[in-house]
């Protein structure tokens, strides 16, 4: 069970097509964002962009503690 819930309707358009997304959790939102980054920037540039976020946190960061999460 997640602590954070998301209620969003995302519509993305690009020259080759379009997509609609309705993420309900941070994990789903991250997958959508990463997918769009790869489409926009390519795999290597998207990985470099995402690595900037990981630089903000220590490697052992455990996230928000949820007693129901195992």
KAQUIFEN-V151744 format. One record per pair of residues at least 4 apart in sequence whose C-alpha atoms are under 7 Angstrom apart, sorted by the first residue. I is the first residue (numbers start at 1). J is the second residue. D is the distance in Angstrom with one decimal. If there is no record, write none. Layout:
BEGIN
I,J,D
I,J,D
END
This chain:
BEGIN
1,68,6.6
1,69,6.4
3,66,7.0
4,25,6.5
4,26,7.0
5,24,5.7
5,25,5.0
6,23,6.4
6,24,4.6
6,25,5.4
7,23,6.8
7,24,5.9
8,22,5.6
8,23,6.3
9,21,5.9
9,22,4.8
10,20,5.6
10,21,5.0
10,22,6.2
11,19,5.9
11,20,4.4
11,21,6.4
12,18,5.5
12,19,5.3
12,20,6.3
13,17,6.0
13,18,4.2
13,19,6.5
14,18,6.0
23,28,5.2
23,29,5.3
24,28,6.5
25,29,6.3
26,30,6.1
27,31,6.3
28,32,6.3
29,33,6.1
30,34,6.0
31,35,6.0
32,36,6.2
33,37,6.1
34,38,6.2
35,39,6.4
36,40,6.1
37,41,5.7
37,46,5.5
38,42,4.5
38,43,5.1
38,46,5.5
41,45,5.6
41,46,5.8
42,46,6.0
43,47,6.2
44,48,6.3
45,49,6.2
46,50,6.1
47,51,6.1
48,52,6.8
51,55,6.4
57,61,6.3
END
